[in-house]
Amino acid sequence: MMNGCVKKLRCVRYRYVPLVDDHGVDCVIKREDGSFIEVQIKARSREVIDGDAALFAAIPHEPTDNFYFVFYSERLDMMWILSSEEFLKECVTNKKGKNAGKHSIWFNGNRTNKKTGERHEYCKKQFERYLCKDFARFH
């Protein structure tokens, strides 16, 4: 499922994968200036229900320096990269229920083509600035 995202990540020169999935860190990257960033990768498969191609829900997260999220939608073949701060600014936080305190972000909308009547998922305008084709943001 994350094949497209993982292929792109191979281009990052210094990347390290933790032996244990601890604290939601999937990858550690050494930047050109010698500093390190932690990365959590979230992906949605091609098989999710229509309209949910880029819905990422029930994510526990507290503000963390040098921490980034990589969100990948296989069906849309789109990737968004957000820092911890950007994610917390853009997400919705559940107020009650079993996922109270957890965060969700929905990068896509779903509209009907007036001519064909077909539904079409697309990246919401407010999230276009986070779209990335590669990992240059980490350099």
DSSP file (Angstrom, degrees, kcal/mol; ACC not computed):
  #  RESIDUE AA STRUCTURE BP1 BP2  ACC     N-H-->O    O-->H-N    N-H-->O    O-->H-N    TCO  KAPPA ALPHA  PHI   PSI    X-CA   Y-CA   Z-CA
    1    1 A M              0   0    0      0, 0.0     3,-0.5     0, 0.0     4,-0.2   0.000 360.0 360.0 360.0 -45.7    0.0    0.0    0.0
    2    2 A M     >  +     0   0    0      1,-0.2     4,-3.2     2,-0.1     3,-0.3   0.265 360.0 118.0 -86.9  14.0    2.7    2.5    0.9
    3    3 A N  H  > S+     0   0    0      1,-0.3     4,-2.6     2,-0.2    -1,-0.2   0.871  74.3  47.4 -51.2 -47.4    4.8    1.4   -2.0
    4    4 A G  H  > S+     0   0    0     -3,-0.5     4,-1.5     1,-0.2    -1,-0.3   0.901 115.8  45.2 -62.4 -41.4    4.8    4.8   -3.7
    5    5 A C  H  > S+     0   0    0     -3,-0.3     4,-1.9    -4,-0.2    -2,-0.2   0.920 113.7  48.6 -67.6 -45.6    5.6    6.6   -0.5
    6    6 A V  H  X S+     0   0    0     -4,-3.2     4,-1.4     1,-0.2    -2,-0.2   0.893 107.6  55.2 -64.8 -40.9    8.4    4.2    0.5
    7    7 A K  H  < S+     0   0    0     -4,-2.6     4,-0.3    -5,-0.3     3,-0.3   0.907 110.0  47.0 -58.6 -41.4   10.0    4.4   -3.0
    8    8 A K  H >< S+     0   0    0     -4,-1.5     3,-1.5     1,-0.2   127,-0.3   0.872 106.8  57.7 -67.6 -36.5   10.2    8.1   -2.6
    9    9 A L  H >< S+     0   0    0     -4,-1.9     3,-1.9     1,-0.3    -1,-0.2   0.772  91.0  71.2 -66.9 -25.9   11.6    7.8    0.9
   10   10 A R  T 3< S+     0   0    0     -4,-1.4    -1,-0.3    -3,-0.3    -2,-0.2   0.724  87.3  66.4 -62.1 -20.3   14.5    5.7   -0.5
   11   11 A C  T <  S+     0   0    0     -3,-1.5     2,-0.4    -4,-0.3    -1,-0.3   0.615  75.2 101.9 -77.8 -12.1   15.9    8.9   -2.0
   12   12 A V  S <  S-     0   0    0     -3,-1.9     3,-0.3    -4,-0.2   124,-0.0  -0.623  70.0-144.8 -74.7 125.8   16.5   10.4    1.4
   13   13 A R  S    S+     0   0    0     -2,-0.4     2,-0.7     1,-0.2    -1,-0.1   0.924  83.1  29.8 -63.0 -52.3   20.3   10.0    2.0
   14   14 A Y  S    S+     0   0    0     16,-0.4    16,-2.3     2,-0.0     2,-0.4  -0.869  76.5 149.0-116.2  99.1   20.4    9.4    5.7
   15   15 A R  E     -A   29   0A   0     -2,-0.7     2,-0.4    -3,-0.3    14,-0.2  -0.975  23.1-165.2-130.6 144.7   17.3    7.6    7.0
   16   16 A Y  E     -A   28   0A   0     12,-3.2    12,-3.2    -2,-0.4    -2,-0.0  -0.986   9.8-148.8-132.4 138.5   17.1    5.2    9.9
   17   17 A V        -     0   0    0     -2,-0.4    10,-0.2    10,-0.2     9,-0.1  -0.934  25.9-122.1-109.1 123.4   14.2    2.8   10.8
   18   18 A P        -     0   0    0      0, 0.0     3,-0.0     0, 0.0     0, 0.0  -0.276   9.9-134.2 -61.3 147.6   13.7    2.1   14.5
   19   19 A L  S    S+     0   0    0      1,-0.1     2,-0.4     2,-0.0    -2,-0.0   0.792  95.0  39.9 -70.1 -28.1   13.9   -1.5   15.6
   20   20 A V  S    S-     0   0    0      2,-0.1     2,-1.7     5,-0.0    -1,-0.1  -0.970  86.6-123.4-124.5 136.7   10.8   -1.1   17.6
   21   21 A D        +     0   0    0     -2,-0.4     2,-0.4     3,-0.1     3,-0.1  -0.621  52.9 162.9 -77.5  89.8    7.7    1.0   16.7
   22   22 A D    >   -     0   0    0     -2,-1.7     3,-1.4     3,-0.4    -2,-0.1  -0.933  57.4  -4.1-118.2 132.5    7.9    3.2   19.7
   23   23 A H  T 3  S-     0   0    0     -2,-0.4    -1,-0.2     1,-0.3     3,-0.1   0.733 119.9 -70.1  62.2  24.2    6.1    6.5   20.2
   24   24 A G  T 3  S+     0   0    0      1,-0.2     2,-0.7    -3,-0.1    -1,-0.3   0.708  91.7 143.9  70.9  20.1    4.8    6.5   16.7
   25   25 A V    <   +     0   0    0     -3,-1.4    -3,-0.4     1,-0.2    15,-0.2  -0.844  18.1 168.5 -97.3 115.9    8.2    7.0   15.0
   26   26 A D        +     0   0    0     13,-2.5     2,-0.3    -2,-0.7    14,-0.2   0.671  67.9  11.1 -95.1 -21.4    8.5    5.1   11.8
   27   27 A C  E     - B   0  39A   0     12,-1.7    12,-2.9   -10,-0.2     2,-0.4  -0.989  56.7-150.3-158.8 144.2   11.7    6.7   10.5
   28   28 A V  E     -AB  16  38A   0    -12,-3.2   -12,-3.2    -2,-0.3     2,-0.4  -0.983  19.4-162.7-118.5 132.3   14.5    9.0   11.7
   29   29 A I  E     -AB  15  37A   0      8,-2.6     8,-2.3    -2,-0.4     2,-0.6  -0.954  13.0-143.0-121.2 132.2   16.2   11.3    9.2
   30   30 A K  E     - B   0  36A   0    -16,-2.3   -16,-0.4    -2,-0.4     6,-0.2  -0.836  24.8-143.0 -91.4 120.6   19.5   13.0    9.5
   31   31 A R    >   -     0   0    0      4,-3.3     3,-2.0    -2,-0.6   108,-0.1  -0.302  25.9-103.5 -78.3 165.9   19.3   16.4    7.8
   32   32 A E  T 3  S+     0   0    0    107,-0.3    -1,-0.1     1,-0.3   107,-0.1   0.782 122.0  58.1 -60.6 -28.0   22.1   18.0    5.9
   33   33 A D  T 3  S-     0   0    0    106,-0.1    -1,-0.3     2,-0.1     3,-0.1   0.436 121.7-106.7 -83.6   2.5   22.8   20.3    8.9
   34   34 A G  S <  S+     0   0    0     -3,-2.0    -2,-0.1     1,-0.3     2,-0.1   0.277  80.7 125.1  93.0 -10.6   23.4   17.3   11.1
   35   35 A S        -     0   0    0     -5,-0.1    -4,-3.3     1,-0.0     2,-0.3  -0.384  53.3-131.3 -77.8 162.0   20.1   17.6   13.0
   36   36 A F  E     -B   30   0A   0     -6,-0.2     2,-0.4    -3,-0.1    -6,-0.2  -0.878  16.0-165.6-115.3 146.3   17.6   14.7   13.2
   37   37 A I  E     -B   29   0A   0     -8,-2.3    -8,-2.6    -2,-0.3     2,-0.4  -0.965  15.3-135.8-126.4 149.2   13.9   14.6   12.6
   38   38 A E  E     -Bc  28  67A   0     28,-2.9    30,-2.6    -2,-0.4     2,-0.4  -0.830  21.2-161.7-101.5 142.5   11.4   11.9   13.6
   39   39 A V  E     -Bc  27  68A   0    -12,-2.9   -13,-2.5    -2,-0.4   -12,-1.7  -0.982  11.7-163.0-130.2 133.8    8.8   10.9   11.0
   40   40 A Q  E     - c   0  69A   0     28,-2.4    30,-2.7    -2,-0.4     2,-0.5  -0.974  15.4-151.1-112.8 129.6    5.5    9.1   11.4
   41   41 A I  E     - c   0  70A   0     -2,-0.5     2,-0.4    28,-0.2    30,-0.2  -0.871  13.5-177.1-104.3 127.3    4.0    7.6    8.2
   42   42 A K  E     - c   0  71A   0     28,-3.1    30,-2.5    -2,-0.5     2,-0.3  -0.978   8.3-177.0-121.0 135.4    0.3    7.2    7.8
   43   43 A A  E     - c   0  72A   0     -2,-0.4     2,-0.4    28,-0.2    30,-0.2  -0.975  18.8-154.6-137.1 148.9   -1.2    5.7    4.7
   44   44 A R  E     - c   0  73A   0     28,-2.4    30,-2.8    -2,-0.3    31,-0.3  -0.978  25.3-130.1-119.6 134.0   -4.7    4.9    3.3
   45   45 A S    >   -     0   0    0     -2,-0.4     3,-1.0    28,-0.2    30,-0.3  -0.229  22.6-109.9 -79.5 169.4   -5.1    2.1    0.8
   46   46 A R  T 3  S+     0   0    0      1,-0.2    -1,-0.1    28,-0.1     7,-0.1   0.700 112.0  67.3 -65.4 -21.8   -6.9    2.1   -2.5
   47   47 A E  T 3   +     0   0    0      6,-0.0    -1,-0.2     3,-0.0     3,-0.1   0.493  69.8 116.6 -86.2  -5.2   -9.6    0.0   -1.0
   48   48 A V  S <  S-     0   0    0     -3,-1.0     3,-0.1     1,-0.1     5,-0.1  -0.180  78.2 -82.6 -64.1 160.0  -11.1    2.5    1.5
   49   49 A I    >   -     0   0    0      1,-0.1     3,-2.2     3,-0.1    -1,-0.1  -0.220  59.5 -80.6 -64.3 153.7  -14.7    3.6    1.0
   50   50 A D  T 3  S+     0   0    0      1,-0.3    -1,-0.1     2,-0.1    60,-0.1  -0.270 118.5  24.7 -55.5 130.6  -15.5    6.3   -1.5
   51   51 A G  T 3  S+     0   0    0     58,-0.1    -1,-0.3    -3,-0.1     3,-0.2   0.179 105.9  80.0 100.1 -16.0  -14.8    9.7    0.0
   52   52 A D    X   +     0   0    0     -3,-2.2     3,-1.5     1,-0.2    -2,-0.1   0.102  48.0 120.5-110.2  21.8  -12.3    8.6    2.6
   53   53 A A  T 3  S+     0   0    0      1,-0.3    22,-0.2    -5,-0.1    23,-0.2   0.799  90.5  23.8 -58.8 -30.2   -9.2    8.3    0.4
   54   54 A A  T 3  S+     0   0    0     -3,-0.2    53,-2.4    19,-0.1     2,-0.6  -0.181  88.2 126.1-132.2  42.1   -7.3   10.8    2.6
   55   55 A L  E <   -F  106   0B   0     -3,-1.5     2,-0.5    51,-0.2    51,-0.2  -0.907  32.8-176.9-100.0 121.4   -9.1   10.6    5.9
   56   56 A F  E     +F  105   0B   0     49,-2.8    49,-2.6    -2,-0.6     2,-0.3  -0.973  15.4 176.5-121.7 115.9   -6.7    9.9    8.8
   57   57 A A  E     +     0   0B   0     -2,-0.5    47,-0.2    47,-0.2    46,-0.1  -0.751  44.2  25.6-125.6 164.0   -8.4    9.5   12.1
   58   58 A A  E     +     0   0B   0     -2,-0.3    46,-0.2     1,-0.2    -1,-0.2   0.887  69.0 164.6  55.3  48.9   -7.9    8.8   15.8
   59   59 A I  E     -F  103   0B   0     44,-3.0    44,-2.7    -3,-0.2     2,-0.4  -0.855  29.5-146.6 -99.0 116.8   -4.3    9.9   15.9
   60   60 A P        +     0   0    0      0, 0.0     2,-0.3     0, 0.0    42,-0.1  -0.694  35.9 151.6 -79.2 131.3   -2.8   10.5   19.3
   61   61 A H        -     0   0    0     -2,-0.4    -2,-0.0    40,-0.4   -37,-0.0  -0.934  29.4-167.8-163.5 138.1   -0.3   13.3   19.3
   62   62 A E        -     0   0    0     -2,-0.3    26,-0.0     1,-0.0    22,-0.0  -0.874  52.7 -76.7-116.7 154.6    1.2   16.0   21.5
   63   63 A P        -     0   0    0      0, 0.0     2,-0.4     0, 0.0    22,-0.0  -0.283  57.9-179.1 -54.2 131.1    3.3   18.9   20.2
   64   64 A T    >   -     0   0    0      3,-0.1     3,-0.9    -3,-0.0    20,-0.4  -0.986  24.9-127.8-140.9 125.2    6.8   17.6   19.4
   65   65 A D  T 3  S+     0   0    0     -2,-0.4   -27,-0.2     1,-0.2     3,-0.1  -0.393  93.8  13.1 -66.8 147.9    9.8   19.5   18.1
   66   66 A N  T 3  S+     0   0    0      1,-0.2   -28,-2.9   -29,-0.1     2,-0.4   0.819  97.5 129.9  56.3  35.9   11.5   18.0   15.0
   67   67 A F  E <   -c   38   0A   0     -3,-0.9    17,-2.1   -30,-0.2     2,-0.3  -0.975  32.7-178.7-124.0 134.3    8.6   15.7   14.3
   68   68 A Y  E     -cD  39  83A   0    -30,-2.6   -28,-2.4    -2,-0.4     2,-0.4  -0.946  18.0-142.6-131.4 151.3    6.8   15.3   11.0
   69   69 A F  E     -cD  40  82A   0     13,-3.2    13,-2.0    -2,-0.3     2,-0.5  -0.920   6.2-160.2-108.2 139.3    3.9   13.4    9.6
   70   70 A V  E     -cD  41  81A   0    -30,-2.7   -28,-3.1    -2,-0.4     2,-0.5  -0.983  11.8-168.7-115.2 115.9    3.9   11.9    6.1
   71   71 A F  E     -cD  42  80A   0      9,-2.9     9,-2.6    -2,-0.5     2,-0.4  -0.912   5.6-173.6-106.6 129.5    0.3   11.2    5.0
   72   72 A Y  E     -cD  43  79A   0    -30,-2.5   -28,-2.4    -2,-0.5     2,-0.6  -0.986  15.0-163.1-130.1 130.0   -0.1    9.1    1.8
   73   73 A S  E  >> -cD  44  78A   0      5,-2.6     4,-1.5    -2,-0.4     5,-1.4  -0.945   3.2-165.4-109.6 114.1   -3.3    8.2   -0.1
   74   74 A E  T  45S+     0   0    0    -30,-2.8   -29,-0.2    -2,-0.6    -1,-0.2   0.916  88.6  50.2 -64.7 -43.4   -2.7    5.3   -2.4
   75   75 A R  T  45S+     0   0    0    -31,-0.3    -1,-0.2   -30,-0.3   -29,-0.1   0.902 120.5  34.8 -65.2 -40.2   -5.9    5.9   -4.4
   76   76 A L  T  45S-     0   0    0    -23,-0.2    -1,-0.2     2,-0.1    -2,-0.2   0.648  98.8-138.7 -84.5 -14.8   -5.2    9.6   -4.9
   77   77 A D  T  <5 +     0   0    0     -4,-1.5     2,-0.3     1,-0.2    -3,-0.2   0.933  57.7 135.9  50.0  50.5   -1.4    8.9   -5.2
   78   78 A M  E   < -D   73   0A   0     -5,-1.4    -5,-2.6     2,-0.0     2,-0.4  -0.943  40.3-161.3-127.3 148.6   -0.9   12.1   -3.1
   79   79 A M  E     -D   72   0A   0     53,-0.5    53,-2.8    -2,-0.3     2,-0.4  -0.997   1.6-166.6-132.8 134.1    1.4   12.7   -0.2
   80   80 A W  E     -DE  71 131A   0     -9,-2.6    -9,-2.9    -2,-0.4     2,-0.5  -0.961   4.4-160.6-118.7 136.7    1.2   15.5    2.4
   81   81 A I  E     +D   70   0A   0     49,-2.1     2,-0.4    -2,-0.4   -11,-0.2  -0.980  16.4 171.1-120.2 125.0    4.0   16.4    4.8
   82   82 A L  E     -D   69   0A   0    -13,-2.0   -13,-3.2    -2,-0.5     2,-0.1  -0.984  28.4-128.1-131.8 141.3    3.2   18.4    7.9
   83   83 A S  E  >  -D   68   0A   0     -2,-0.4     4,-2.8   -15,-0.2   -15,-0.2  -0.338  39.3-100.8 -73.3 167.9    5.3   19.3   11.0
   84   84 A S  H  > S+     0   0    0    -17,-2.1     4,-2.3   -20,-0.4     5,-0.2   0.924 125.6  48.9 -54.7 -46.5    3.9   18.5   14.4
   85   85 A E  H  > S+     0   0    0    -18,-0.2     4,-1.6   -21,-0.2    -1,-0.2   0.911 111.5  47.9 -62.9 -44.6    2.8   22.2   14.8
   86   86 A E  H  > S+     0   0    0      2,-0.2     4,-2.1     1,-0.2    -1,-0.2   0.913 110.8  52.0 -63.5 -42.7    1.2   22.3   11.3
   87   87 A F  H  X S+     0   0    0     -4,-2.8     4,-2.4     1,-0.2    -2,-0.2   0.940 110.1  47.5 -58.9 -48.3   -0.7   19.1   12.0
   88   88 A L  H  < S+     0   0    0     -4,-2.3    -1,-0.2     1,-0.2    -2,-0.2   0.802 112.3  51.1 -66.3 -28.0   -2.1   20.3   15.3
   89   89 A K  H  < S+     0   0    0     -4,-1.6    -1,-0.2    -5,-0.2    -2,-0.2   0.858 118.8  35.9 -72.8 -36.3   -3.1   23.6   13.7
   90   90 A E  H  < S+     0   0    0     -4,-2.1    -2,-0.2    -5,-0.1    -3,-0.2   0.697 101.5  86.8 -93.1 -22.0   -5.0   21.9   10.8
   91   91 A C  S  < S-     0   0    0     -4,-2.4     2,-0.4    -5,-0.2    14,-0.2  -0.161  71.6-122.5 -79.9 171.3   -6.5   18.8   12.5
   92   92 A V  E     -G  104   0B   0     12,-2.9    12,-2.5     0, 0.0     2,-0.5  -0.938  22.3-144.4-108.8 136.2   -9.8   18.4   14.4
   93   93 A T  E     -G  103   0B   0     -2,-0.4    10,-0.2    10,-0.2     2,-0.2  -0.906  17.6-122.8-106.3 126.1   -9.5   17.1   18.0
   94   94 A N        -     0   0    0      8,-2.8     7,-3.2    -2,-0.5     8,-0.1  -0.462  20.3-165.4 -66.5 130.8  -12.3   14.8   19.2
   95   95 A K        +     0   0    0      5,-0.2     2,-0.3    -2,-0.2    -1,-0.1   0.776  64.4   4.3 -90.2 -30.4  -14.0   16.2   22.3
   96   96 A K  S    S+     0   0    0      3,-0.1     3,-0.4     4,-0.1    -1,-0.1  -0.899  89.3  56.2-148.0 175.8  -15.8   13.1   23.6
   97   97 A G  S >  S-     0   0    0     -2,-0.3     3,-1.8     1,-0.2    -3,-0.0  -0.359 102.3 -42.0  90.7-174.2  -16.3    9.4   23.0
   98   98 A K  T 3  S+     0   0    0      1,-0.3    -1,-0.2    -2,-0.1     0, 0.0   0.716 139.9  47.2 -66.1 -20.3  -13.8    6.6   22.8
   99   99 A N  T >  S+     0   0    0     -3,-0.4     3,-2.3     3,-0.1    -5,-0.3   0.076  77.8 151.0-107.7  23.7  -11.4    8.7   20.8
  100  100 A A  T <  S+     0   0    0     -3,-1.8    -5,-0.2     1,-0.3     3,-0.1  -0.309  70.7  19.0 -56.4 133.5  -11.6   11.9   22.9
  101  101 A G  T 3  S+     0   0    0     -7,-3.2   -40,-0.4     1,-0.4    -1,-0.3   0.250 100.3 114.5  88.4 -12.8   -8.3   13.8   22.7
  102  102 A K    <   -     0   0    0     -3,-2.3    -8,-2.8   -42,-0.1    -1,-0.4  -0.528  60.2-127.0 -89.1 161.5   -7.2   12.1   19.5
  103  103 A H  E     -FG  59  93B   0    -44,-2.7   -44,-3.0   -10,-0.2     2,-0.3  -0.766  19.1-169.3-114.9 152.5   -6.9   14.0   16.3
  104  104 A S  E     - G   0  92B   0    -12,-2.5   -12,-2.9    -2,-0.3     2,-0.3  -0.977   1.8-171.0-136.1 150.0   -8.2   13.6   12.7
  105  105 A I  E     -F   56   0B   0    -49,-2.6   -49,-2.8    -2,-0.3     2,-0.6  -0.991   6.6-163.0-142.4 135.7   -7.4   15.3    9.4
  106  106 A W  E     +F   55   0B   0     -2,-0.3   -51,-0.2   -51,-0.2    18,-0.1  -0.895   9.7 176.8-123.9  98.5   -9.4   14.9    6.2
  107  107 A F        +     0   0    0    -53,-2.4    17,-3.2    -2,-0.6     2,-0.3   0.703  59.0  64.4 -76.6 -21.5   -7.3   16.1    3.2
  108  108 A N  E     -H  123   0C   0    -54,-0.3    15,-0.2    15,-0.3     2,-0.2  -0.740  56.3-163.0-112.2 154.4   -9.8   15.2    0.5
  109  109 A G  E     -H  122   0C   0     13,-2.5    13,-1.8    -2,-0.3     2,-0.4  -0.636  16.0-137.9-112.9 179.2  -13.2   16.2   -0.6
  110  110 A N  E     +H  121   0C   0     11,-0.2     2,-0.3    -2,-0.2    11,-0.2  -0.960  24.8 171.8-144.7 120.5  -15.6   14.3   -2.9
  111  111 A R  E     -H  120   0C   0      9,-2.6     9,-2.9    -2,-0.4     2,-0.5  -0.899  30.0-118.1-131.4 160.6  -17.7   16.0   -5.6
  112  112 A T  E     -H  119   0C   0     -2,-0.3     2,-0.5     7,-0.2     7,-0.2  -0.841  25.6-125.0-100.2 130.0  -19.9   14.9   -8.4
  113  113 A N     >  -     0   0    0      5,-3.1     4,-3.0    -2,-0.5     5,-0.2  -0.623  18.1-147.0 -70.9 121.0  -19.0   15.8  -12.0
  114  114 A K  T  4 S+     0   0    0     -2,-0.5    -1,-0.2     1,-0.2    -2,-0.0   0.793  93.9  45.6 -64.3 -29.1  -22.2   17.6  -13.3
  115  115 A K  T  4 S+     0   0    0      1,-0.1    -1,-0.2     3,-0.1    -2,-0.0   0.905 127.3  24.1 -80.4 -43.9  -21.7   16.3  -16.9
  116  116 A T  T  4 S-     0   0    0      2,-0.2    -2,-0.2     0, 0.0     3,-0.1   0.691  90.4-133.8 -97.8 -20.4  -20.9   12.6  -16.1
  117  117 A G     <  +     0   0    0     -4,-3.0     2,-0.2     1,-0.3    -3,-0.1   0.495  59.1 138.8  77.8   2.5  -22.6   12.2  -12.7
  118  118 A E        -     0   0    0     -5,-0.2    -5,-3.1    -6,-0.1    -1,-0.3  -0.579  54.9-120.9 -83.7 143.3  -19.4   10.4  -11.5
  119  119 A R  E     -H  112   0C   0     -7,-0.2     2,-0.4    -2,-0.2    -7,-0.2  -0.575  29.4-168.1 -80.4 145.2  -18.0   11.1   -8.0
  120  120 A H  E     -H  111   0C   0     -9,-2.9    -9,-2.6    -2,-0.2     2,-0.3  -0.983  12.8-145.0-141.1 123.8  -14.5   12.4   -7.9
  121  121 A E  E     +H  110   0C   0     -2,-0.4     2,-0.3   -11,-0.2   -11,-0.2  -0.643  27.5 170.9 -85.8 146.5  -12.1   12.7   -4.9
  122  122 A Y  E     -H  109   0C   0    -13,-1.8   -13,-2.5    -2,-0.3     2,-0.4  -0.966  39.8 -91.6-150.2 160.6   -9.8   15.7   -4.8
  123  123 A C  E     -H  108   0C   0     -2,-0.3   -15,-0.3   -15,-0.2     5,-0.1  -0.655  47.6-115.7 -76.8 127.8   -7.4   17.4   -2.5
  124  124 A K    >   -     0   0    0    -17,-3.2     3,-2.0    -2,-0.4     4,-0.5  -0.397  23.6-119.9 -63.9 141.5   -9.1   20.2   -0.5
  125  125 A K  G >  S+     0   0    0      1,-0.3     3,-1.4     2,-0.2     4,-0.4   0.841 109.2  59.9 -53.7 -41.3   -7.7   23.6   -1.4
  126  126 A Q  G 3  S+     0   0    0      1,-0.3    -1,-0.3     2,-0.1     3,-0.1   0.664 108.0  46.8 -67.0 -13.5   -6.5   24.4    2.2
  127  127 A F  G X  S+     0   0    0     -3,-2.0     3,-1.6   -20,-0.2     4,-0.4   0.454  82.4  93.5-105.2  -1.9   -4.2   21.4    2.2
  128  128 A E  G X  S+     0   0    0     -3,-1.4     3,-1.4    -4,-0.5    -2,-0.1   0.828  76.9  65.3 -59.8 -31.9   -2.6   21.9   -1.3
  129  129 A R  G 3  S+     0   0    0     -4,-0.4    -1,-0.3     1,-0.3    -2,-0.1   0.699 100.6  51.4 -66.0 -17.8    0.3   23.7    0.3
  130  130 A Y  G <  S+     0   0    0     -3,-1.6   -49,-2.1   -50,-0.1    -1,-0.3   0.504  81.3 117.0 -96.0  -6.1    1.3   20.5    2.1
  131  131 A L  B <   -E   80   0A   0     -3,-1.4     2,-0.4    -4,-0.4   -51,-0.2  -0.405  43.3-176.7 -63.7 135.7    1.3   18.4   -1.0
  132  132 A C        -     0   0    0    -53,-2.8   -53,-0.5    -2,-0.1     3,-0.1  -0.993  30.5-165.6-136.6 142.5    4.8   17.0   -1.8
  133  133 A K  S    S+     0   0    0     -2,-0.4     2,-0.2   -55,-0.1    -1,-0.1   0.613  83.7   3.0 -95.0 -18.6    6.1   14.9   -4.7
  134  134 A D  S    S-     0   0    0    -55,-0.1     3,-0.3  -125,-0.0  -125,-0.1  -0.749  84.6 -91.1-149.0-166.6    9.3   14.0   -2.8
  135  135 A F  S >  S+     0   0    0   -127,-0.3     3,-2.1    -2,-0.2     4,-0.2   0.005  73.8 124.2-109.1  27.5   11.0   14.6    0.6
  136  136 A A  G >   +     0   0    0      1,-0.3     3,-1.8     2,-0.2    -1,-0.2   0.777  64.2  71.8 -58.1 -26.4   12.9   17.8   -0.2
  137  137 A R  G 3  S+     0   0    0     -3,-0.3    -1,-0.3     1,-0.3    -2,-0.1   0.763  91.5  58.6 -61.3 -23.9   11.2   19.4    2.7
  138  138 A F  G <         0   0    0     -3,-2.1    -1,-0.3     1,-0.2  -106,-0.2   0.538 360.0 360.0 -83.9  -6.5   13.4   17.3    5.0
  139  139 A H    <         0   0    0     -3,-1.8  -107,-0.3    -4,-0.2    -1,-0.2   0.486 360.0 360.0 -80.9 360.0   16.7   18.6    3.6
